[in-house]
Amino acid sequence: MSFLPTPLHPAVVHFPIVFAVLAPIFAIGALIAIRRGSRPLVAWGMTTVLVAGLAGSSWLALETGEQQEDRVEAVVPEPAFEAHEESAEAFLAASIALLAITLVGFAPRGVGTAGRALTVVGAVVLMGMGYRVGHSGGALVYEHNAGAAYAAPGGDVSVVRPSRPR
């Protein structure tokens, strides 16, 4: 008995999306806090943890997608699948690069300031890249019926809903 959903990929992909949306907000908030006198180590720490979560969850989303690749490729046209995979790989690479830039934000004086400013810019860019990955993944599901790869034999995709107490 497994407590993890099957397939796992659709459950995991929402984490990098959330982190990508929150990263610019946290980075800007940290810049404001530092400008108001907070120590960069304290103020920038939360942004760094968030960006590390972004990189880690991006890796996990890519790995779970690759685990399900053969099964979904049998249902989805290859060009659509490849577009999603390539945008996900670029998103992972960019999230790792953003983590490296975010770590530069801990450096003293001008180098740290530049690292923090670049993190804000990179986080906004990454949010746009995340939209692209999510959009192409949604197209796999809603336009190309990727979920059919997990349909019960005979095409029964009905869901049994528990009865509600009255």
C-alpha positions as CSV (number, residue, x, y, z in Angstrom):
1,M,0.0,0.0,0.0
2,S,1.5,3.3,-1.1
3,F,0.6,6.7,0.4
4,L,1.9,8.5,-2.6
5,P,-0.4,9.3,-5.5
6,T,-0.1,7.6,-8.8
7,P,1.0,9.2,-11.0
8,L,3.2,11.3,-8.8
9,H,4.2,13.9,-11.3
10,P,0.9,15.9,-11.3
11,A,1.1,16.1,-7.5
12,V,4.7,17.3,-7.4
13,V,4.6,19.9,-10.2
14,H,2.7,22.4,-8.1
15,F,5.5,23.0,-5.7
16,P,7.9,24.6,-8.1
17,I,5.0,26.7,-9.4
18,V,4.3,28.1,-6.0
19,F,8.0,28.7,-5.2
20,A,8.4,30.5,-8.5
21,V,5.6,32.8,-7.7
22,L,6.8,33.5,-4.2
23,A,10.5,33.9,-5.0
24,P,10.3,37.5,-6.4
25,I,7.9,38.5,-3.6
26,F,10.3,37.2,-0.9
27,A,13.4,38.6,-2.7
28,I,11.8,42.1,-2.9
29,G,10.7,41.9,0.7
30,A,14.2,41.0,1.8
31,L,15.6,43.9,-0.2
32,I,13.2,46.3,1.6
33,A,14.1,44.8,5.0
34,I,17.8,45.1,4.4
35,R,17.4,48.7,3.2
36,R,15.5,49.4,6.5
37,G,18.4,48.1,8.5
38,S,18.0,44.3,8.8
39,R,21.1,42.2,8.7
40,P,21.4,40.6,5.2
41,L,22.2,37.2,6.8
42,V,18.8,37.2,8.5
43,A,16.7,39.0,5.9
44,W,18.2,37.1,2.9
45,G,18.1,33.7,4.6
46,M,14.3,33.2,3.9
47,T,14.7,34.0,0.3
48,T,17.6,31.6,0.0
49,V,15.6,28.8,1.6
50,L,12.7,29.5,-0.7
51,V,15.0,29.5,-3.8
52,A,16.6,26.2,-2.6
53,G,13.1,24.8,-2.3
54,L,12.4,26.0,-5.9
55,A,15.5,24.2,-7.2
56,G,14.9,21.1,-5.3
57,S,11.2,20.8,-6.2
58,S,12.1,21.6,-9.9
59,W,14.5,18.7,-9.9
60,L,11.9,16.4,-8.3
61,A,9.2,17.5,-10.8
62,L,11.6,16.7,-13.7
63,E,12.6,13.4,-12.2
64,T,9.0,12.3,-11.7
65,G,8.1,13.4,-15.2
66,E,10.9,11.4,-16.7
67,Q,9.7,8.3,-14.7
68,Q,6.4,8.6,-16.4
69,E,7.7,9.6,-19.8
70,D,7.4,6.2,-21.6
71,R,3.8,5.7,-20.5
72,V,2.7,9.2,-21.4
73,E,4.6,9.3,-24.7
74,A,2.3,6.4,-25.9
75,V,-0.7,8.8,-25.7
76,V,0.7,12.3,-26.4
77,P,2.3,13.5,-29.6
78,E,6.0,13.6,-29.4
79,P,6.5,17.3,-30.3
80,A,4.1,18.4,-27.5
81,F,5.9,16.2,-25.0
82,E,9.3,17.3,-26.1
83,A,8.3,21.0,-25.8
84,H,7.2,20.4,-22.2
85,E,10.3,18.4,-21.3
86,E,12.7,21.0,-22.8
87,S,11.0,23.9,-21.1
88,A,11.2,21.9,-17.8
89,E,14.9,21.2,-18.3
90,A,15.5,24.9,-18.9
91,F,13.5,25.8,-15.8
92,L,15.6,23.4,-13.7
93,A,18.9,24.8,-15.0
94,A,17.6,28.4,-14.4
95,S,16.5,27.6,-10.9
96,I,19.9,26.1,-10.0
97,A,21.6,29.2,-11.5
98,L,19.2,31.4,-9.5
99,L,20.2,29.5,-6.3
100,A,23.9,30.2,-7.0
101,I,23.1,33.9,-7.6
102,T,21.0,34.0,-4.4
103,L,23.9,32.6,-2.4
104,V,26.0,35.5,-3.7
105,G,23.5,37.8,-1.9
106,F,25.3,36.8,1.3
107,A,28.6,38.4,0.3
108,P,29.5,41.7,1.9
109,R,29.0,45.1,0.4
110,G,28.6,45.6,-3.3
111,V,28.9,42.0,-4.3
112,G,26.1,41.0,-2.0
113,T,24.0,43.9,-3.1
114,A,24.5,42.9,-6.8
115,G,23.7,39.3,-6.0
116,R,20.5,40.3,-4.3
117,A,19.4,42.6,-7.1
118,L,20.2,39.9,-9.7
119,T,18.1,37.5,-7.7
120,V,15.1,39.7,-8.0
121,V,15.5,40.0,-11.7
122,G,16.2,36.2,-12.1
123,A,13.2,35.3,-9.9
124,V,10.9,37.4,-12.2
125,V,12.4,35.7,-15.3
126,L,12.0,32.3,-13.7
127,M,8.4,33.0,-12.9
128,G,7.8,33.6,-16.6
129,M,9.7,30.4,-17.4
130,G,7.5,28.5,-14.9
131,Y,4.4,29.8,-16.7
132,R,5.7,28.3,-19.9
133,V,6.4,24.9,-18.3
134,G,3.0,24.9,-16.6
135,H,1.2,25.9,-19.8
136,S,2.8,23.2,-21.9
137,G,2.1,20.6,-19.1
138,G,-1.5,21.8,-19.1
139,A,-1.7,21.4,-22.8
140,L,-0.5,17.8,-22.5
141,V,-3.3,17.1,-20.1
142,Y,-6.2,19.1,-21.5
143,E,-5.4,19.2,-25.2
144,H,-3.6,15.9,-25.7
145,N,-5.3,13.8,-23.0
146,A,-2.1,12.7,-21.2
147,G,-4.3,11.4,-18.4
148,A,-5.5,8.6,-20.7
149,A,-2.2,6.9,-20.1
150,Y,-3.4,6.2,-16.6
151,A,-7.0,5.3,-17.4
152,A,-8.4,2.0,-16.4
153,P,-8.5,-0.8,-19.0
154,G,-11.6,-0.3,-21.2
155,G,-11.4,3.5,-20.9
156,D,-13.2,3.8,-17.6
157,V,-11.9,7.0,-16.0
158,S,-14.8,7.5,-13.7
159,V,-14.1,8.4,-10.1
160,V,-16.0,6.9,-7.3
161,R,-16.9,9.6,-4.8
162,P,-17.6,8.8,-1.2
163,S,-21.1,9.4,-0.1
164,R,-21.6,12.4,2.1
165,P,-23.3,12.2,5.4
166,R,-26.7,13.9,5.4
